[in-house]
Amino acid sequence: AMLLRCNALCRGNSGIRLSTIETLLSMLNAGVHPIVPEKGSLGASGDLAPLSHMVLVMLGEGRAEYKGEIMSGREAMAAAGIPTVELAAKEGLALINGTQIMTAVGCLAVYDAVQLTKTADIACAMTAEALFGIKKAYDPKVHTVRGHKGQINSAKNLLTLLEGSKLAFDTIPGKVQDAYALRCTPQVHGASRDAIEYVYNAVSREINAVTDNPIIFPDDDEAISGGNFHGQPMALAFDFLGIALAEYANISERRIERLVNPQLSAGLPAFLSENGGLNSGFMITQYSAASMVSENKVWAHPASVDSIPSSANQEDHVSMGTIAARKARMILDNAQKVIGIELFAASQALYLRGDDKLAPATKAVYNKIRESVAPIHDDIVMYEQMNKFDAMVKAEEIVRAAESVCGTLE
């Protein structure tokens, strides 16, 4: 948020001294991090309340983190050797009137969402192998005639990942088609990909925009009171991002169910347990995934459809954009965890099928997984393994393993 605010102020339309911007940059470079509550913004006029906490430290007020310690703003500035500022006319409003808190949160979320698009395709490919999936549904002709970029790219990834597999085939005698959770993955993943691309583009514009008020036009010697602080463009985008990410988790959990359900798993043992009866296997991992998917459905309700008047009804429509960004981040975390659980279950299923039959790309992922998580033989406490998969997903280790063999995925 500090960097984004500096970037906006440097456009020269905010009415602020260079020395004040340099103080904010010095704080950022020295590691003086203001303590900012995550709640309290209406998303118009911008992120007034949270950005005010950022500026308090510049004045020697508030609280900040410096070198791992929480201290007063004055102490942090002194320890870093940065003089506090005395604001001039317009500078206070220039510093706190903008969308930089919501865009900072949302910018990180959309970056991680872009990375998750590949991981989700990899998880599906491994599940497809475990369930003897039919690759013909991913034929580019099917997706080209519809024309959606995300769908085309997801199908291309799946074919790339499954190339050389001895478990997934173009056609399988006696089996006409797979269930939607496998057959329609390009359509579902692709729609989310297109949504994420829209959000990426919207955020890219916003982080380079002037979003405070009034806006100064020095060449025209004019100041105009407008509404660029209103977060609606970001609120809608981040609500869309949350919905798109929720769908990744939604379809992933359905694939997990097909892996653990003996009525659906093409001969795999119930709950992927080698020794059934006394062992519950992966039963509870599916519970965990289902819980997070349902939680996402609550969080996916759009924040942007709500508005509460403020400032004596002068600010009579607000965006709730910061809430939308925070919700998207929470949905992202759940989606990453659910896809991690799918990878956990799929790797167990592929161990049971015989890992010598995997495609080269999925074999590389399988080997990466086995560096830290062994196959499950009898019941163990599984949360540690689930945490390892969550960490691998977030560190992009799954993607790097696959791409080391098959090249860069779409």
Summary of the structure (lengths in Angstrom):
residues: 410
radius of gyration: 24.9
end to end distance: 29.8
largest distance: 80.6
contacts: 1472
relative contact order: 0.14
helix: 60%
strand: 5%
